[in-house]
Amino acid sequence: MTISHAVMEQTPVSLYLHIPFCRTKCTYCAFNTYVNIDELIPAFVQALMQEIRIVGQSQTGTAVGTIFFGGGTPSLLTPQQIESLLDTIKANFDLLPDSEISLESNPSDLDYAYLAALRARGINRLSIGMQSAIDNELVLFARRHDNDMTAKAFGAARAAGFDDVNLDLIYGVPHQTLESWQTTLQQALALRPDHLSLYALGLEEGTAMTDWVARGRLPEPDDDLTADMYDLATDMLAQAGYDQYEISNWARPGHECRHNLQYWRNLPYAGLGPGAHGYAGGVRYATILAPQRYIQAMRNEGGKTFEFPYTPATDEPVVVDREAEIAETLIMGLRLTQEGIKRETFQQRFGIDLVELHRSVIEKYTKFGLLHVDDDVVRITQKGRLLSNAIFRELV
Ligand code: SF4
């Protein structure tokens, strides 16, 4: 067993559950999600419970520290369905008592009764897809909600006892202005969320927005304006008391997303549900995309035993060798703008000092003021964030 495998095996695993259903398809979205197949939800929940059992039983006693219901739209599941999934996790894994259990949601699904029922069943972190405070932008995105619904959903979440609430916002969108982005940030901050995730629009293949831009029906996103929006957000969120702990994520102290930290620290997580991604047992993998095929695969599994973390839905598994694991640890870790990569942790995991391993590149970028190095950490500086991709490329 390598040093790295020993470290990984002592670390609690995170579980990502992909819920691939949406009521409408947002115009910018390229996630593995489907509309008009809600009738499959009950069979899907059964299949997901089966996949949880297979993974849990393939390595008994696996400790779980975080669970993330992502999608798709997990808030289309009933509280009873969420409870069945959580009960199956508890029966098949060692769910740690202080686990973070997050659920992504659409504001239009959220009222007090639903949120109180989720809270009572153990969901302790809520992520709300606000995206924008400008109703015209929400119409362009084909979102189901308007800004009033976000405010009501947020109030209902607080009333239901959620003290860990994230808002997702998008910037760099065609027709968005610096002023409209400022309004969105002001309205989001007025709600006093505990965490904010800000995503720059990516024009992904196959989305309606990409098609509209290609046909000239929408202007191309303006990279300079997008950079100005990022700078504006960085200033406004710092003034409002949020710490930027990752390139796209801000939190009030103590409210960093532990599940996502697991990704950025390149620690193990099992991905379950159609189109999920996982990294566990030294293997990076995806699961089959189509919900119907996923359900069928779970029905046909025939009581076979599987090696952790494989299931009948595992697709494209790639064994991660030491070199790849180091590269991935660097790319992910440098996204953590405060924590960076802890040299001692790196040394324990890989048996070599990070600065010794990449001395010339690290010295070069430290001299330019793009990297910070001290006895404890290597991290990217504020100036380095704008050039992070170039630094990542040279390091790997
Ligand atoms: S609700 Fe989320 S996952 Fe569903 S289509 Fe919209 S952006 Fe994509």
Residues whose N, C-alpha, C, O or C-beta is under 5 A from the ligand:
A	BS01	SF4	C22 T24 K25 C26 C29 F31 T33 G71 G72
